[in-house]
Amino acid sequence: MPPHFLMTDARHFGVTYQINPWMRPDAWQADQSGLKAAAMASAAALRAALEGIGATVETVPAVANLPDLVFPANAAIVLDGRVLVARFRHPERQGEEGIFRAAFLDLRGRGLVNDVIDLPQGVLQEGAGDCIWDKDRGFFWAGHGQRSTANSLSVIADTFGRPVVGLELATDRFYHLDTCFCPLTGGKLLYYPAAFTAEARATIHAQVRPEDRIEAMDEDAAAFCVNAVNIDRHIVMAKAPAALKKRLNGLGYIVTEVDLSPFILSGGGAYCMTLRLNRESGLWAVTRAAE
C-alpha cells in the first residue's frame, strides 16, 4: 500500500504564543499577511512532494485559535491500525486533542484505522513527535523529559505490543524526539547528539552501529532538517545545508527540499506536519497474511 498521511489545512496557522524557544510571535506579527500566504504555499508544496513520491494525504480542517493543529505528528501514535491519542502538556495545545480524536474516529468509521485508544490519566504523551517507529529494528524510540512523561513508555509498549526504547531529551530547544532524531530506511539514523542526555546517547550507541549513525551538525538541526519524512530511499525535509544533502545523497538517499520557513518560526518541519496512518510492524503484516 502507498504511504498514507494525515495533514491539516494551514489556513489558521500562526505564531501567536511561545511554548518552545524557536517560536517567534514578534516575527510573525511583523509580516502576518505575507507569512500566512507563505505558510499556505509551503503546506501545499509539502503535500505535493509527498504525493510526488506516491503517498496519499488526508486533510483535517483548520480550526480558528488552534494554530499548531498544523502539526498532526503530535496528535497520536499510529501503528498496525491502532491509534493512541495524544495528551498535551501545554494548555495552548490541549484544545487539539478533541479535534484530532474526532478525526481518528471518522477515519475508523471509514475503515482507515481500526482502534482509537485514550491514554490513562496522569500520562502525557505527544504522539509520533515523541514516539518514532524504527522499521528496521522493530521497536519504538520514545522521547521523554520535555513534553512526554517517562510513564508513557510502558503504556506505548502495552498498547502496541512492541518494544519501546526510551530516550531522555536534554533541552527545550529539541522538545520532541522528531526535532532531533530520524531513523532512515536501511538502518541508518540521522540524529543530533547534543539534544540528548549522556545516558540517552549511550542508549543510541548501544542500538545503532557507528557506521549507521549520521550525526547532524548544528546548522542541520537549526534548519529543522532532522525533522524529515522518510519514504523508502526518499527523504522530504526543509531547505537543507548543502553538506547534509551531499552526505545523504552519497548514502543513496534522494532528498526533496521544501521551503518550510513559516513553520520553522513555530518550531516545526516536515515530519511535524504529517502523521503516517498506515505504518505497519512486520509482525502485524505476517499475522494478517496468515489470516
C-alpha positions in Angstrom: 0.0 0.0 0.0 1.3 3.5 -0.7 2.1 5.7 2.3 -1.0 7.4 3.7 -0.5 10.6 5.7 -2.6 13.0 7.7 -2.1 16.7 7.3 -4.0 19.8 8.4 -5.3 22.7 6.4 -2.9 25.5 7.3 -5.3 28.5 6.9 -5.4 29.2 10.6 -1.7 28.7 11.2 0.2 31.5 13.0 2.8 32.0 15.7 0.7 33.7 18.4 2.3 32.3 21.6 5.6 30.8 22.7 5.9 27.3 24.1 9.3 26.5 22.7 12.5 28.6 22.1 12.0 28.6 18.3 8.6 30.3 18.4 8.8 33.9 17.1 5.5 35.7 17.6 7.2 39.0 17.0 8.5 37.9 13.6 5.0 36.6 12.7 3.3 39.8 13.8 5.7 41.9 11.7 4.6 40.3 8.5 1.4 38.4 9.3 -0.3 38.6 5.9 2.9 37.7 4.0 3.7 34.8 6.3 0.2 33.4 6.1 0.4 33.3 2.4 3.8 31.7 2.5 2.6 29.1 5.0 -0.3 28.1 2.7 2.2 27.8 -0.2 4.7 25.8 1.9 2.0 23.3 3.1 0.8 22.8 -0.4 4.4 22.2 -1.6 4.9 19.6 1.2 1.8 17.8 0.2 2.8 17.9 -3.5 6.2 16.5 -2.5 4.7 13.6 -0.7 2.2 12.9 -3.4 5.0 13.1 -6.0 6.7 10.1 -4.2 3.4 8.2 -4.3 1.8 9.0 -1.0 -1.8 9.8 -0.4 -2.9 12.6 2.0 -5.9 13.1 4.3 -6.7 16.6 5.4 -8.0 17.7 8.8 -9.9 21.1 8.5 -8.3 24.1 10.1 -9.8 25.4 13.4 -9.5 29.0 14.5 -7.4 29.7 17.6 -5.5 26.4 17.3 -2.5 27.4 15.2 -0.4 24.3 16.0 -3.1 22.0 14.7 -0.9 22.0 11.5 1.5 19.6 13.3 -0.5 16.3 13.4 2.6 14.3 14.2 1.8 15.3 17.8 -1.8 14.1 17.6 -1.2 10.3 18.1 1.0 7.3 17.7 -0.3 5.1 14.9 0.9 1.5 14.2 -0.9 -1.5 12.8 -4.2 0.3 12.6 -4.1 1.3 16.3 -4.3 4.9 17.3 -3.1 6.1 20.7 -4.4 9.6 21.0 -2.0 12.2 22.5 -2.3 14.3 25.6 -0.5 17.6 25.5 1.5 19.3 28.3 0.8 22.9 27.4 -2.7 24.4 27.6 -2.2 26.2 24.3 -2.3 22.8 22.5 -4.8 20.9 24.7 -7.7 22.1 22.5 -6.3 20.0 19.7 -7.0 16.7 21.5 -10.7 16.6 20.8 -10.3 17.7 17.2 -7.9 15.0 16.4 -9.8 12.4 18.3 -12.9 13.1 16.3 -10.8 12.9 13.1 -9.5 9.5 14.1 -13.0 8.3 14.9 -14.0 9.4 11.4 -11.1 7.5 9.9 -12.1 4.4 11.9 -15.6 4.7 10.5 -14.1 4.7 7.0 -12.0 1.7 7.8 -8.7 3.5 7.6 -7.8 2.7 11.2 -9.1 0.0 13.5 -8.9 1.2 17.1 -8.8 4.6 18.8 -7.3 4.4 22.3 -7.1 7.0 25.0 -4.1 7.5 27.4 -4.6 6.7 31.1 -4.9 9.7 33.4 -1.6 11.1 34.6 0.2 10.3 31.4 1.4 13.0 29.0 2.4 11.7 25.5 2.7 14.0 22.4 2.2 11.5 19.7 4.5 10.4 16.9 6.5 13.5 17.5 7.8 11.8 20.7 7.5 8.2 19.6 9.1 7.1 16.3 8.7 3.6 14.9 12.0 2.1 13.7 11.0 -0.4 11.0 14.5 -1.9 10.6 15.0 -2.6 14.3 11.4 -3.5 15.1 10.8 -1.1 18.0 9.7 2.3 19.0 12.1 5.1 20.1 10.3 7.2 22.6 11.4 10.7 23.8 10.6 12.0 27.2 11.6 14.7 29.7 10.4 17.8 27.8 6.8 17.2 26.7 6.0 13.5 27.2 6.4 11.8 30.6 8.5 8.7 31.2 5.5 6.8 32.4 4.2 6.9 28.8 6.8 4.3 27.7 5.1 1.3 29.4 1.7 2.5 28.0 3.0 2.5 24.5 4.5 -0.9 24.9 1.3 -2.3 26.3 -0.9 -0.7 23.6 1.1 -1.8 20.6 2.8 -5.0 21.9 6.1 -3.8 20.6 9.4 -2.9 22.4 10.0 0.7 23.4 13.4 2.3 23.9 13.3 5.5 25.9 15.5 8.5 25.2 15.6 11.4 27.5 15.7 14.8 25.8 18.2 17.3 27.4 17.0 20.7 26.2 13.8 22.6 25.4 15.3 23.6 22.1 14.6 20.0 21.0 11.4 19.4 22.8 10.1 16.5 20.8 12.1 13.5 19.6 11.3 14.2 15.9 13.2 17.5 16.0 16.5 15.7 16.5 16.0 12.0 15.5 15.1 10.4 12.2 15.5 6.6 11.5 16.0 6.0 7.8 15.3 3.1 5.6 18.2 0.6 5.6 19.1 1.1 9.2 20.8 4.5 9.1 19.9 7.1 11.7 20.1 10.8 11.3 20.2 12.5 14.7 21.5 15.4 16.6 23.6 14.2 19.6 23.5 17.4 21.6 19.7 17.1 22.0 20.1 14.0 24.3 21.3 13.3 27.8 24.6 11.3 28.1 22.5 8.3 29.1 20.3 8.6 26.0 23.3 9.0 23.7 24.7 5.8 25.2 21.4 4.0 24.5 21.5 5.2 20.9 25.1 4.0 20.5 24.2 0.6 22.0 21.4 0.1 19.4 22.9 1.7 16.3 26.3 0.8 14.8 28.8 3.6 14.4 28.7 3.2 10.6 24.9 3.7 10.6 24.9 6.9 12.7 24.6 10.2 10.7 25.3 13.0 13.1 23.6 16.2 12.2 25.5 19.4 12.6 24.3 22.5 14.5 23.2 24.1 11.2 21.3 20.9 10.1 19.3 20.8 13.4 18.6 24.6 13.3 17.2 24.2 9.8 14.9 21.5 11.0 16.3 19.0 8.5 16.4 16.2 11.1 12.6 16.7 11.3 12.2 14.8 8.0 9.8 12.4 6.3 11.4 9.2 5.1 9.7 7.0 2.5 12.0 4.2 1.3 15.0 5.9 -0.2 13.3 9.3 -0.4 13.7 12.0 2.3 11.5 15.1 2.4 12.8 17.9 4.5 13.1 21.6 4.9 15.7 23.5 2.9 18.9 21.7 3.7 22.5 22.9 4.2 24.5 21.7 1.1 26.8 19.5 3.2 23.9 17.5 4.7 22.3 17.0 1.3 25.6 15.8 -0.1 26.1 13.3 2.8 22.6 11.8 2.3 22.9 11.6 -1.4 26.2 9.8 -1.0 24.4 7.2 1.1 21.9 6.6 -1.7 19.0 8.7 -0.4 17.0 11.1 -2.6 16.5 14.4 -0.8 13.5 16.6 -1.7 13.6 20.0 -0.1 10.6 22.2 0.7 10.7 25.7 1.9 9.1 25.4 5.3 10.4 28.6 6.8 7.0 29.9 8.1 6.6 26.7 10.1 10.1 26.8 11.4 9.1 30.1 13.1 6.9 27.9 15.2 9.5 25.1 15.8 8.2 22.6 13.2 9.3 21.0 10.0 8.2 18.3 7.5 7.8 15.4 10.0 5.8 17.6 12.4 3.4 18.5 9.7 2.5 14.9 8.8 1.3 11.7 10.5 1.6 8.4 8.8 -1.7 6.5 9.1 -0.8 3.1 7.6 2.6 2.4 9.2 2.9 -1.4 9.9 5.1 -3.5 12.0 6.4 -6.6 10.3 4.7 -8.7 13.0 1.2 -7.4 12.1 1.8 -7.9 8.4 2.8 -11.5 9.0 -0.3 -12.0 11.2 -2.6 -10.6 8.6 -1.1 -12.7 5.8 -1.7 -15.8 8.0 -5.3 -14.9 8.4 
